[in-house]
Every structure is written in structure tokens, then in C-alpha cells.
Amino acid sequence: MAMSAAEIESLLNDGLPGARVELEDLMGDGDHYSAHVIYEGFRGLTRIKQHQLVYGALKGKMGGDLHALALKTSLPEGEGI
């Protein structure tokens, strides 16, 4: 079952309060998205830990309702880790 961009944004905003989420439906099918998540809570975390936070916020939907997610994470104002 496909997920809407609004559903994904809602899960991410609930799980990562204050995050800015930029989503793109890559295939127009609701199954393949690109996401850029900008979140102060990523500060000091490795890229792997950042991605784990995002996947955790998706509450098990990744690999099921959401087939593919090309994920980019960053700190506000383009700061790196």
C-alpha cells in the first residue's frame, strides 16, 4: 500500500519535532520518495544515527507501506556533522 507525502511528513514531524522535511515523490506512485530532513536534533550524531532516527519516526512503515526512501539528513543552515 502506498503512502502519501502528507502521511510521511506527519510521521516525521511527530517523531522529530521541529524538523523541516522536504519530500519528493520520485515515481509518482507513492512508493518511492526522496526526503531531505533538516533537524537540530541531529547535532553530534553520526549519519547512521541520524538515519536511524528518521526510520524510527516512520514507525515501521519503511519497507512495507513505504517501499523506497532516498534519504538526506542535515543540520539547520547547512551545517555538517
For each residue, the residues with C-beta under 8 A, 3 or more apart:
1: 64 65
2: 29 30 31 65
3: 7 8 30 31 61 65 66
4: 7 8 30
5: 8 9 23 25 33
6: 9 10
7: 3 4 10 11
8: 3 4 5 11 12 21 23 33 35 58 61 66
9: 5 6 12 13 21 23
10: 6 7 13 14
11: 7 8 14 15 57 58 59 61
12: 8 9 15 16 19 21 35 37 54 57 58
13: 9 10 16 17 19 21
14: 10 11 17 57
15: 11 12 53 56 57 58 59
16: 12 13 19 37 39 41 53 54 57
17: 13 14
18: 39 40 41
19: 12 13 16 37 38 39 41
20: 37 38 39 76
21: 8 9 12 13 35 36 37 38
22: 35 36 37 38
23: 5 8 9 33 34 35
24: 33 34 35
25: 5 28 29 30 32 33
26: 32 33 34 68 70
27: 31 32
28: 25
29: 2 25 32
30: 2 3 4 25
31: 2 3 27 66 67 68
32: 25 26 27 29 67 68
33: 5 8 23 24 25 26 66 68 69 70
34: 23 24 26 69 70 71 72
35: 8 12 21 22 23 24 54 69 70 71 72
36: 21 22 72 73 74
37: 12 16 19 20 21 22 50 54 71 72 73 74
38: 19 20 21 22 73 74 75 76
39: 16 18 19 20 42 50 53 73 75 76
40: 18 43 75 76
41: 16 18 19 45 53
42: 39 45 50 53 73 74 75 81
43: 40 75 81
44: 81
45: 41 42 49 50 53 81
46: 49 50 81
47: 50 51 73 81
48: 51 52
49: 45 46 52 53
50: 37 39 42 45 46 47 53 54 73 81
51: 47 48 54 55 71 73
52: 48 49 55 56
53: 15 16 39 41 42 45 49 50 56 57
54: 12 16 35 37 50 51 57 58 71 73
55: 51 52 58 62
56: 15 52 53 59
57: 11 12 14 15 16 53 54
58: 8 11 12 15 54 55 61 62 66 69
59: 11 15 56
60: 64
61: 3 8 11 58 64 65 66
62: 55 58 66 69
63: 66 67
64: 1 60 61
65: 1 2 3 61
66: 3 8 31 33 58 61 62 63 69
67: 31 32 63
68: 26 31 32 33
69: 33 34 35 58 62 66
70: 26 33 34 35
71: 34 35 37 51 54
72: 34 35 36 37
73: 36 37 38 39 42 47 50 51 54
74: 36 37 38 42 78 79 80
75: 38 39 40 42 43 78 79 80 81
76: 20 38 39 40 79
77:
78: 74 75
79: 74 75 76
80: 74 75
81: 42 43 44 45 46 47 50 75
